[in-house]
Amino acid sequence: MFIILVYDFNVKRVGKALKICRKYLHWVQNSVFEGEISKANFVKLKTELNNIMYGDEDSVIIYMFRSKQYTGRQEMGLKKGGEEFLL
């Protein structure tokens, strides 16, 4: 499946959230990630984020798509995500 994940964590935990998300997805912009992910890794990602999350301070929104085929993306202005090339 293809997902877009957006998070808002307290400054004390934002670094941990960034590390977790980078293990599974591609960084697009501050607190925004996207990528193809297996169901097993999707469960791991959510579990790891949930373990560091404070429900009254932090939030995560995940948009799920069956495939990237029917998604579109336009960029404007400064690109904040790293140019990641996978071999």
Backbone hydrogen bonds, N-H to C=O, Kabsch-Sander energy under -0.5 kcal/mol:
donor,donor_aa,acceptor,acceptor_aa,energy
2,F,65,F,-2.2
3,I,35,G,-2.5
4,I,63,Y,-2.2
5,L,33,F,-2.7
6,V,61,I,-2.9
7,Y,31,S,-2.1
8,D,59,S,-2.7
13,R,10,N,-2.2
14,V,10,N,-1.3
17,A,13,R,-2.2
18,L,14,V,-2.3
19,K,15,G,-2.1
20,I,16,K,-2.2
21,C,17,A,-2.6
22,R,18,L,-2.3
23,K,19,K,-0.9
23,K,20,I,-0.9
24,Y,20,I,-0.6
24,Y,21,C,-1.1
25,L,21,C,-2.8
26,H,34,E,-3.0
28,V,32,V,-2.7
29,Q,32,V,-1.5
32,V,29,Q,-3.0
33,F,5,L,-2.7
34,E,26,H,-2.1
35,G,3,I,-1.8
37,I,1,M,-2.7
42,F,38,S,-2.2
43,V,39,K,-1.9
44,K,40,A,-2.0
45,L,41,N,-2.8
46,K,42,F,-2.3
47,T,43,V,-2.3
48,E,44,K,-2.8
49,L,45,L,-2.4
50,N,46,K,-2.4
51,N,47,T,-1.9
52,I,48,E,-0.9
52,I,49,L,-0.7
53,M,49,L,-1.1
55,G,53,M,-0.6
57,E,54,Y,-2.2
58,D,54,Y,-3.1
59,S,8,D,-2.0
61,I,6,V,-3.2
63,Y,4,I,-3.2
64,M,62,I,-0.5
65,F,2,F,-2.7
70,Y,67,S,-0.5
71,T,68,K,-1.9
80,K,78,L,-0.6
81,G,28,V,-1.3
84,E,82,G,-1.2
85,F,83,E,-0.5
86,L,84,E,-0.5
